[in-house]
Amino acid sequence: MSNKVIFNVDELFISVGIDVGADFSWMSIALPNQQFVGKPYKILHNSMDSLTAAVSKIKEAEELYSLESR
């Protein structure tokens, strides 16, 4: 019996993890193969620019790897 793993392309997605703290959060983006995209990103809760940049990083990863995030 073979140990082949078959993935349905529709089931592949980018994972976005956020570690929420009191004043700021850390965000990481991972590919389906569990490889991280770039470095963790610090999100400042009181900065709209920081929040907007976090959303932009997610959208950039989606476009770069042609995958949706969940």
Distance bins in CASP14 RR format, pairs under 12 A and 6 or more apart:
PFRMAT RR
TARGET T0000
AUTHOR 0000-0000-0000
RMODE 2
METHOD distances of the structure
MODEL  1
5 11 0 0 0 0 0 1 0 0 0 0 0
5 32 0 0 0 0 0 1 0 0 0 0 0
5 33 0 0 0 0 0 1 0 0 0 0 0
6 12 0 0 0 0 0 1 0 0 0 0 0
7 13 0 0 0 0 0 1 0 0 0 0 0
7 32 1 0 0 1 0 0 0 0 0 0 0
7 33 0 0 0 0 1 0 0 0 0 0 0
7 67 0 0 0 0 0 1 0 0 0 0 0
8 32 0 0 0 0 0 1 0 0 0 0 0
9 32 0 0 0 0 1 0 0 0 0 0 0
9 66 0 0 0 0 1 0 0 0 0 0 0
9 67 0 0 0 0 1 0 0 0 0 0 0
9 68 0 0 0 0 0 1 0 0 0 0 0
10 32 0 0 0 0 0 1 0 0 0 0 0
10 67 0 0 0 0 0 1 0 0 0 0 0
10 68 0 0 0 0 1 0 0 0 0 0 0
11 32 0 0 0 0 1 0 0 0 0 0 0
11 67 0 0 0 0 0 1 0 0 0 0 0
11 68 0 0 0 0 0 1 0 0 0 0 0
11 70 0 0 0 0 0 1 0 0 0 0 0
12 30 0 0 0 0 0 1 0 0 0 0 0
12 31 0 0 0 0 1 0 0 0 0 0 0
12 32 1 0 1 0 0 0 0 0 0 0 0
12 33 0 0 0 0 1 0 0 0 0 0 0
12 34 0 0 0 0 0 1 0 0 0 0 0
12 62 0 0 0 0 0 1 0 0 0 0 0
12 65 0 0 0 0 1 0 0 0 0 0 0
12 66 0 0 0 0 1 0 0 0 0 0 0
12 67 1 0 1 0 0 0 0 0 0 0 0
12 68 0 0 0 0 1 0 0 0 0 0 0
12 69 0 0 0 0 0 1 0 0 0 0 0
12 70 0 0 0 0 0 1 0 0 0 0 0
13 29 0 0 0 0 0 1 0 0 0 0 0
13 30 0 0 0 0 1 0 0 0 0 0 0
13 31 0 0 0 0 1 0 0 0 0 0 0
13 32 1 0 0 1 0 0 0 0 0 0 0
13 33 0 0 0 0 0 1 0 0 0 0 0
13 58 0 0 0 0 0 1 0 0 0 0 0
13 61 0 0 0 0 0 1 0 0 0 0 0
13 62 0 0 0 0 1 0 0 0 0 0 0
13 65 0 0 0 0 1 0 0 0 0 0 0
13 66 0 0 0 0 0 1 0 0 0 0 0
13 67 1 0 1 0 0 0 0 0 0 0 0
13 68 1 0 1 0 0 0 0 0 0 0 0
13 69 1 0 0 1 0 0 0 0 0 0 0
13 70 1 0 1 0 0 0 0 0 0 0 0
14 27 0 0 0 0 0 1 0 0 0 0 0
14 28 0 0 0 0 0 1 0 0 0 0 0
14 29 1 0 1 0 0 0 0 0 0 0 0
14 30 1 0 0 1 0 0 0 0 0 0 0
14 31 1 0 0 1 0 0 0 0 0 0 0
14 32 1 0 0 1 0 0 0 0 0 0 0
14 33 0 0 0 0 0 1 0 0 0 0 0
14 34 0 0 0 0 0 1 0 0 0 0 0
14 35 0 0 0 0 0 1 0 0 0 0 0
14 36 0 0 0 0 0 1 0 0 0 0 0
14 37 1 0 0 1 0 0 0 0 0 0 0
14 57 0 0 0 0 0 1 0 0 0 0 0
14 58 1 0 0 1 0 0 0 0 0 0 0
14 59 0 0 0 0 0 1 0 0 0 0 0
14 60 0 0 0 0 0 1 0 0 0 0 0
14 61 1 0 1 0 0 0 0 0 0 0 0
14 62 1 0 0 1 0 0 0 0 0 0 0
14 63 0 0 0 0 0 1 0 0 0 0 0
14 64 0 0 0 0 1 0 0 0 0 0 0
14 65 1 0 0 1 0 0 0 0 0 0 0
14 66 0 0 0 0 1 0 0 0 0 0 0
14 67 1 0 1 0 0 0 0 0 0 0 0
14 68 1 0 0 1 0 0 0 0 0 0 0
14 69 1 0 1 0 0 0 0 0 0 0 0
14 70 1 0 0 1 0 0 0 0 0 0 0
15 27 0 0 0 0 0 1 0 0 0 0 0
15 28 0 0 0 0 1 0 0 0 0 0 0
15 29 1 0 0 1 0 0 0 0 0 0 0
15 30 1 0 1 0 0 0 0 0 0 0 0
15 31 0 0 0 0 1 0 0 0 0 0 0
15 32 0 0 0 0 1 0 0 0 0 0 0
15 33 0 0 0 0 0 1 0 0 0 0 0
15 34 0 0 0 0 1 0 0 0 0 0 0
15 35 0 0 0 0 0 1 0 0 0 0 0
15 36 0 0 0 0 1 0 0 0 0 0 0
15 37 0 0 0 0 1 0 0 0 0 0 0
15 58 0 0 0 0 0 1 0 0 0 0 0
15 61 0 0 0 0 0 1 0 0 0 0 0
15 62 0 0 0 0 0 1 0 0 0 0 0
15 65 0 0 0 0 0 1 0 0 0 0 0
15 67 0 0 0 0 1 0 0 0 0 0 0
15 68 0 0 0 0 0 1 0 0 0 0 0
15 69 1 0 0 1 0 0 0 0 0 0 0
15 70 1 0 0 1 0 0 0 0 0 0 0
16 25 0 0 0 0 0 1 0 0 0 0 0
16 26 0 0 0 0 0 1 0 0 0 0 0
16 27 1 0 0 1 0 0 0 0 0 0 0
16 28 1 0 0 1 0 0 0 0 0 0 0
16 29 1 0 1 0 0 0 0 0 0 0 0
16 30 1 0 0 1 0 0 0 0 0 0 0
16 31 0 0 0 0 0 1 0 0 0 0 0
16 36 0 0 0 0 0 1 0 0 0 0 0
16 37 0 0 0 0 1 0 0 0 0 0 0
16 40 0 0 0 0 0 1 0 0 0 0 0
16 41 0 0 0 0 0 1 0 0 0 0 0
16 43 0 0 0 0 0 1 0 0 0 0 0
16 54 0 0 0 0 1 0 0 0 0 0 0
16 55 0 0 0 0 0 1 0 0 0 0 0
16 57 0 0 0 0 1 0 0 0 0 0 0
16 58 1 0 1 0 0 0 0 0 0 0 0
16 59 0 0 0 0 0 1 0 0 0 0 0
16 61 0 0 0 0 1 0 0 0 0 0 0
16 62 0 0 0 0 1 0 0 0 0 0 0
16 67 0 0 0 0 0 1 0 0 0 0 0
16 68 0 0 0 0 0 1 0 0 0 0 0
16 69 1 0 1 0 0 0 0 0 0 0 0
16 70 1 0 0 1 0 0 0 0 0 0 0
17 25 0 0 0 0 1 0 0 0 0 0 0
17 26 0 0 0 0 1 0 0 0 0 0 0
17 27 1 0 0 1 0 0 0 0 0 0 0
17 28 1 0 1 0 0 0 0 0 0 0 0
17 29 1 0 0 1 0 0 0 0 0 0 0
17 30 1 0 0 1 0 0 0 0 0 0 0
17 36 0 0 0 0 0 1 0 0 0 0 0
17 37 0 0 0 0 0 1 0 0 0 0 0
17 40 0 0 0 0 1 0 0 0 0 0 0
17 41 0 0 0 0 0 1 0 0 0 0 0
17 43 0 0 0 0 0 1 0 0 0 0 0
17 54 0 0 0 0 0 1 0 0 0 0 0
17 57 0 0 0 0 0 1 0 0 0 0 0
17 58 0 0 0 0 0 1 0 0 0 0 0
17 61 0 0 0 0 0 1 0 0 0 0 0
17 69 0 0 0 0 1 0 0 0 0 0 0
17 70 0 0 0 0 0 1 0 0 0 0 0
18 24 0 0 0 0 0 1 0 0 0 0 0
18 25 1 0 1 0 0 0 0 0 0 0 0
18 26 1 0 0 1 0 0 0 0 0 0 0
18 27 1 0 1 0 0 0 0 0 0 0 0
18 28 0 0 0 0 1 0 0 0 0 0 0
18 29 0 0 0 0 0 1 0 0 0 0 0
18 40 0 0 0 0 1 0 0 0 0 0 0
18 41 0 0 0 0 1 0 0 0 0 0 0
18 42 0 0 0 0 0 1 0 0 0 0 0
18 43 1 0 0 1 0 0 0 0 0 0 0
18 45 0 0 0 0 0 1 0 0 0 0 0
18 51 0 0 0 0 0 1 0 0 0 0 0
18 54 0 0 0 0 1 0 0 0 0 0 0
18 55 0 0 0 0 0 1 0 0 0 0 0
18 57 0 0 0 0 0 1 0 0 0 0 0
18 58 0 0 0 0 0 1 0 0 0 0 0
18 69 0 0 0 0 0 1 0 0 0 0 0
19 25 1 0 0 1 0 0 0 0 0 0 0
19 26 1 0 1 0 0 0 0 0 0 0 0
19 27 1 0 0 1 0 0 0 0 0 0 0
19 28 0 0 0 0 1 0 0 0 0 0 0
19 40 0 0 0 0 1 0 0 0 0 0 0
19 41 0 0 0 0 0 1 0 0 0 0 0
19 42 0 0 0 0 0 1 0 0 0 0 0
19 43 0 0 0 0 1 0 0 0 0 0 0
20 26 0 0 0 0 1 0 0 0 0 0 0
20 27 0 0 0 0 1 0 0 0 0 0 0
20 43 0 0 0 0 1 0 0 0 0 0 0
20 45 0 0 0 0 1 0 0 0 0 0 0
21 27 0 0 0 0 0 1 0 0 0 0 0
21 42 0 0 0 0 0 1 0 0 0 0 0
21 43 0 0 0 0 1 0 0 0 0 0 0
21 44 0 0 0 0 0 1 0 0 0 0 0
21 45 0 0 0 0 1 0 0 0 0 0 0
22 44 0 0 0 0 0 1 0 0 0 0 0
22 45 0 0 0 0 1 0 0 0 0 0 0
22 46 0 0 0 0 0 1 0 0 0 0 0
23 42 0 0 0 0 0 1 0 0 0 0 0
23 43 0 0 0 0 0 1 0 0 0 0 0
23 44 1 0 0 1 0 0 0 0 0 0 0
23 45 1 0 0 1 0 0 0 0 0 0 0
23 46 1 0 0 1 0 0 0 0 0 0 0
23 47 0 0 0 0 0 1 0 0 0 0 0
23 50 0 0 0 0 0 1 0 0 0 0 0
24 40 0 0 0 0 0 1 0 0 0 0 0
24 41 0 0 0 0 0 1 0 0 0 0 0
24 42 1 0 1 0 0 0 0 0 0 0 0
24 43 1 0 0 1 0 0 0 0 0 0 0
24 44 1 0 1 0 0 0 0 0 0 0 0
24 45 1 0 0 1 0 0 0 0 0 0 0
24 46 0 0 0 0 1 0 0 0 0 0 0
24 47 0 0 0 0 1 0 0 0 0 0 0
24 50 0 0 0 0 1 0 0 0 0 0 0
24 51 0 0 0 0 0 1 0 0 0 0 0
24 54 0 0 0 0 0 1 0 0 0 0 0
25 40 0 0 0 0 1 0 0 0 0 0 0
25 41 0 0 0 0 1 0 0 0 0 0 0
25 42 1 0 0 1 0 0 0 0 0 0 0
25 43 1 0 1 0 0 0 0 0 0 0 0
25 44 0 0 0 0 1 0 0 0 0 0 0
25 45 1 0 0 1 0 0 0 0 0 0 0
25 46 0 0 0 0 0 1 0 0 0 0 0
25 47 0 0 0 0 0 1 0 0 0 0 0
25 50 0 0 0 0 1 0 0 0 0 0 0
25 51 0 0 0 0 1 0 0 0 0 0 0
25 54 0 0 0 0 1 0 0 0 0 0 0
26 36 0 0 0 0 0 1 0 0 0 0 0
26 39 0 0 0 0 1 0 0 0 0 0 0
26 40 1 0 1 0 0 0 0 0 0 0 0
26 41 1 0 0 1 0 0 0 0 0 0 0
26 42 1 0 0 1 0 0 0 0 0 0 0
26 43 1 0 0 1 0 0 0 0 0 0 0
26 44 0 0 0 0 0 1 0 0 0 0 0
26 45 0 0 0 0 0 1 0 0 0 0 0
26 50 0 0 0 0 0 1 0 0 0 0 0
26 54 0 0 0 0 0 1 0 0 0 0 0
27 36 0 0 0 0 0 1 0 0 0 0 0
27 37 0 0 0 0 0 1 0 0 0 0 0
27 38 0 0 0 0 0 1 0 0 0 0 0
27 39 0 0 0 0 0 1 0 0 0 0 0
27 40 1 0 0 1 0 0 0 0 0 0 0
27 41 1 0 1 0 0 0 0 0 0 0 0
27 42 1 0 0 1 0 0 0 0 0 0 0
27 43 1 0 1 0 0 0 0 0 0 0 0
27 44 0 0 0 0 0 1 0 0 0 0 0
27 50 0 0 0 0 0 1 0 0 0 0 0
27 51 0 0 0 0 0 1 0 0 0 0 0
27 53 0 0 0 0 1 0 0 0 0 0 0
27 54 1 0 1 0 0 0 0 0 0 0 0
27 55 0 0 0 0 1 0 0 0 0 0 0
27 56 0 0 0 0 0 1 0 0 0 0 0
27 57 1 0 0 1 0 0 0 0 0 0 0
27 58 0 0 0 0 1 0 0 0 0 0 0
27 61 0 0 0 0 0 1 0 0 0 0 0
27 69 0 0 0 0 0 1 0 0 0 0 0
28 34 0 0 0 0 0 1 0 0 0 0 0
28 35 0 0 0 0 0 1 0 0 0 0 0
28 36 1 0 1 0 0 0 0 0 0 0 0
28 37 0 0 0 0 1 0 0 0 0 0 0
28 38 0 0 0 0 1 0 0 0 0 0 0
28 39 0 0 0 0 1 0 0 0 0 0 0
28 40 1 0 1 0 0 0 0 0 0 0 0
28 41 1 0 0 1 0 0 0 0 0 0 0
28 42 0 0 0 0 0 1 0 0 0 0 0
28 43 0 0 0 0 0 1 0 0 0 0 0
28 54 0 0 0 0 0 1 0 0 0 0 0
28 57 0 0 0 0 0 1 0 0 0 0 0
28 58 0 0 0 0 0 1 0 0 0 0 0
28 61 0 0 0 0 0 1 0 0 0 0 0
28 69 0 0 0 0 0 1 0 0 0 0 0
29 35 0 0 0 0 0 1 0 0 0 0 0
29 36 1 0 0 1 0 0 0 0 0 0 0
29 37 1 0 1 0 0 0 0 0 0 0 0
29 38 1 0 0 1 0 0 0 0 0 0 0
29 39 0 0 0 0 1 0 0 0 0 0 0
29 40 0 0 0 0 1 0 0 0 0 0 0
29 41 0 0 0 0 1 0 0 0 0 0 0
29 54 0 0 0 0 1 0 0 0 0 0 0
29 55 0 0 0 0 0 1 0 0 0 0 0
29 56 0 0 0 0 0 1 0 0 0 0 0
29 57 1 0 0 1 0 0 0 0 0 0 0
29 58 1 0 0 1 0 0 0 0 0 0 0
29 59 0 0 0 0 0 1 0 0 0 0 0
29 60 0 0 0 0 1 0 0 0 0 0 0
29 61 1 0 1 0 0 0 0 0 0 0 0
29 62 0 0 0 0 1 0 0 0 0 0 0
29 64 0 0 0 0 0 1 0 0 0 0 0
29 65 0 0 0 0 1 0 0 0 0 0 0
29 67 0 0 0 0 0 1 0 0 0 0 0
29 69 1 0 0 1 0 0 0 0 0 0 0
29 70 0 0 0 0 0 1 0 0 0 0 0
30 36 1 0 1 0 0 0 0 0 0 0 0
30 37 1 0 0 1 0 0 0 0 0 0 0
30 38 0 0 0 0 1 0 0 0 0 0 0
30 40 0 0 0 0 0 1 0 0 0 0 0
30 58 0 0 0 0 0 1 0 0 0 0 0
30 61 0 0 0 0 1 0 0 0 0 0 0
30 65 0 0 0 0 0 1 0 0 0 0 0
30 67 0 0 0 0 0 1 0 0 0 0 0
30 69 0 0 0 0 1 0 0 0 0 0 0
30 70 0 0 0 0 0 1 0 0 0 0 0
31 37 1 0 0 1 0 0 0 0 0 0 0
31 38 0 0 0 0 0 1 0 0 0 0 0
31 61 0 0 0 0 1 0 0 0 0 0 0
31 62 0 0 0 0 0 1 0 0 0 0 0
31 64 0 0 0 0 0 1 0 0 0 0 0
31 65 1 0 0 1 0 0 0 0 0 0 0
31 66 0 0 0 0 0 1 0 0 0 0 0
31 67 1 0 0 1 0 0 0 0 0 0 0
31 69 0 0 0 0 0 1 0 0 0 0 0
32 61 0 0 0 0 0 1 0 0 0 0 0
32 65 0 0 0 0 1 0 0 0 0 0 0
32 66 0 0 0 0 0 1 0 0 0 0 0
32 67 1 0 0 1 0 0 0 0 0 0 0
32 68 0 0 0 0 0 1 0 0 0 0 0
32 69 0 0 0 0 0 1 0 0 0 0 0
32 70 0 0 0 0 0 1 0 0 0 0 0
33 65 0 0 0 0 0 1 0 0 0 0 0
33 67 0 0 0 0 0 1 0 0 0 0 0
35 61 0 0 0 0 0 1 0 0 0 0 0
35 65 0 0 0 0 0 1 0 0 0 0 0
36 61 0 0 0 0 0 1 0 0 0 0 0
37 57 0 0 0 0 1 0 0 0 0 0 0
37 58 0 0 0 0 1 0 0 0 0 0 0
37 60 0 0 0 0 1 0 0 0 0 0 0
37 61 1 0 1 0 0 0 0 0 0 0 0
37 62 0 0 0 0 0 1 0 0 0 0 0
37 63 0 0 0 0 0 1 0 0 0 0 0
37 64 1 0 0 1 0 0 0 0 0 0 0
37 65 1 0 0 1 0 0 0 0 0 0 0
37 67 0 0 0 0 0 1 0 0 0 0 0
37 69 0 0 0 0 0 1 0 0 0 0 0
38 57 0 0 0 0 1 0 0 0 0 0 0
38 60 0 0 0 0 0 1 0 0 0 0 0
38 61 0 0 0 0 1 0 0 0 0 0 0
38 64 0 0 0 0 0 1 0 0 0 0 0
39 57 0 0 0 0 0 1 0 0 0 0 0
40 54 0 0 0 0 0 1 0 0 0 0 0
40 57 0 0 0 0 0 1 0 0 0 0 0
41 50 0 0 0 0 1 0 0 0 0 0 0
41 51 0 0 0 0 0 1 0 0 0 0 0
41 53 1 0 0 1 0 0 0 0 0 0 0
41 54 1 0 0 1 0 0 0 0 0 0 0
41 55 0 0 0 0 0 1 0 0 0 0 0
41 56 0 0 0 0 0 1 0 0 0 0 0
41 57 1 0 1 0 0 0 0 0 0 0 0
41 58 0 0 0 0 1 0 0 0 0 0 0
41 60 0 0 0 0 0 1 0 0 0 0 0
41 61 0 0 0 0 0 1 0 0 0 0 0
42 50 1 0 0 1 0 0 0 0 0 0 0
42 51 0 0 0 0 0 1 0 0 0 0 0
42 53 0 0 0 0 1 0 0 0 0 0 0
42 54 0 0 0 0 1 0 0 0 0 0 0
42 57 0 0 0 0 0 1 0 0 0 0 0
43 49 0 0 0 0 0 1 0 0 0 0 0
43 50 1 0 1 0 0 0 0 0 0 0 0
43 51 1 0 0 1 0 0 0 0 0 0 0
43 52 0 0 0 0 0 1 0 0 0 0 0
43 53 0 0 0 0 1 0 0 0 0 0 0
43 54 1 0 1 0 0 0 0 0 0 0 0
43 55 0 0 0 0 1 0 0 0 0 0 0
43 56 0 0 0 0 0 1 0 0 0 0 0
43 57 0 0 0 0 1 0 0 0 0 0 0
43 58 0 0 0 0 0 1 0 0 0 0 0
44 50 1 0 1 0 0 0 0 0 0 0 0
44 51 1 0 0 1 0 0 0 0 0 0 0
44 52 0 0 0 0 0 1 0 0 0 0 0
44 53 0 0 0 0 1 0 0 0 0 0 0
44 54 0 0 0 0 1 0 0 0 0 0 0
45 51 1 0 0 1 0 0 0 0 0 0 0
45 54 0 0 0 0 0 1 0 0 0 0 0
47 53 0 0 0 0 1 0 0 0 0 0 0
47 54 0 0 0 0 0 1 0 0 0 0 0
48 54 0 0 0 0 0 1 0 0 0 0 0
48 55 0 0 0 0 0 1 0 0 0 0 0
49 55 0 0 0 0 0 1 0 0 0 0 0
49 56 0 0 0 0 0 1 0 0 0 0 0
50 56 0 0 0 0 0 1 0 0 0 0 0
50 57 0 0 0 0 0 1 0 0 0 0 0
51 57 0 0 0 0 0 1 0 0 0 0 0
51 58 0 0 0 0 0 1 0 0 0 0 0
52 58 0 0 0 0 0 1 0 0 0 0 0
52 59 0 0 0 0 0 1 0 0 0 0 0
53 59 0 0 0 0 0 1 0 0 0 0 0
53 60 0 0 0 0 0 1 0 0 0 0 0
54 60 0 0 0 0 0 1 0 0 0 0 0
54 61 0 0 0 0 0 1 0 0 0 0 0
54 69 0 0 0 0 0 1 0 0 0 0 0
55 61 0 0 0 0 0 1 0 0 0 0 0
55 62 0 0 0 0 0 1 0 0 0 0 0
55 69 0 0 0 0 0 1 0 0 0 0 0
56 62 0 0 0 0 0 1 0 0 0 0 0
56 63 0 0 0 0 0 1 0 0 0 0 0
57 63 0 0 0 0 0 1 0 0 0 0 0
57 64 0 0 0 0 0 1 0 0 0 0 0
57 69 0 0 0 0 0 1 0 0 0 0 0
58 64 0 0 0 0 0 1 0 0 0 0 0
58 65 0 0 0 0 0 1 0 0 0 0 0
58 67 0 0 0 0 0 1 0 0 0 0 0
58 68 0 0 0 0 0 1 0 0 0 0 0
58 69 1 0 1 0 0 0 0 0 0 0 0
58 70 0 0 0 0 0 1 0 0 0 0 0
59 65 0 0 0 0 0 1 0 0 0 0 0
59 67 0 0 0 0 0 1 0 0 0 0 0
59 68 0 0 0 0 0 1 0 0 0 0 0
59 69 0 0 0 0 1 0 0 0 0 0 0
60 67 0 0 0 0 0 1 0 0 0 0 0
60 69 0 0 0 0 0 1 0 0 0 0 0
61 67 1 0 0 1 0 0 0 0 0 0 0
61 68 0 0 0 0 0 1 0 0 0 0 0
61 69 1 0 0 1 0 0 0 0 0 0 0
62 68 1 0 0 1 0 0 0 0 0 0 0
62 69 1 0 1 0 0 0 0 0 0 0 0
62 70 0 0 0 0 0 1 0 0 0 0 0
63 69 0 0 0 0 0 1 0 0 0 0 0
END
